[in-house]
C-alpha cells in the first residue's frame, strides 16, 4: 500500500524557549525560535528551544475508493 502525506513537510505544532541564565522564556510556537535567537544575540545567554513537529500520513487509495 502506498502512503501519502497531508503536507510536504512536517508542520511545527509547538516550540518552547527557555533561558538558562535568567527567567526569560517564550512559549508561542510562532515566535519562540526567532525570539530565542534575538535573546542570545542581545544577552549572550544560553537558550534551549524545544520544538515539536507533526506529520499526517494517509493511505493512497486506488480507483477513488
N, C-alpha and C positions, 0 to 999 in steps of 0.2 A: 504494500500500500504506500502510495506517495503521500507526503505531508507538505502542506503549505504553511506559511506564516501569515499572521494578520498584518504585521508591519515588517518592513525590510530589516530594520534594526531593532534591538531591544529598546523598550521605552523606559525612561527614567521615572520611577514611581516614588522614590524617597531619597533624600540626602540630608545628612545632619553633620554640621561642622562644630567642632569643639576645640577650644584653645587650651593648651597645656599650661600656659603661663599666667593666664588671667581668666576671668569669668565670662569672656566673650563666647558667643555661640550663635549659630543660625540654623533654624530648622525648616525653613521654607525651601522645598526642593527646587524651586525655580531660581533661587538666588544663592544657595549655600556654597556651591563650588566657587563661583566668582567672588563672592564676599570673603571667603576664606583666603583666596589669593590676595585680595586687597589688604586684609588684616595682616598677613605675613609680610607683605611689602612695606606696610606702614610701621609695624612694630618689631619685626624680626622674630616674632614668637613662633612656636611650633604648633601647627594646627592639624588635627585629624579630620578627614571628611569621609564619612561612611555613606556609600551610595548603594541603591538597590534598583535593579532593572527587571522588567517583566517582558516576557515574550509569549504570545499566544500561538499555539500550533493547531492546525485544523487538518483533518484528513482530506485529501483531494478526491473528490467524488467523480465517478465515471458516469457518463451519459446523464448528467444533471440529476442524479438520484440522491 
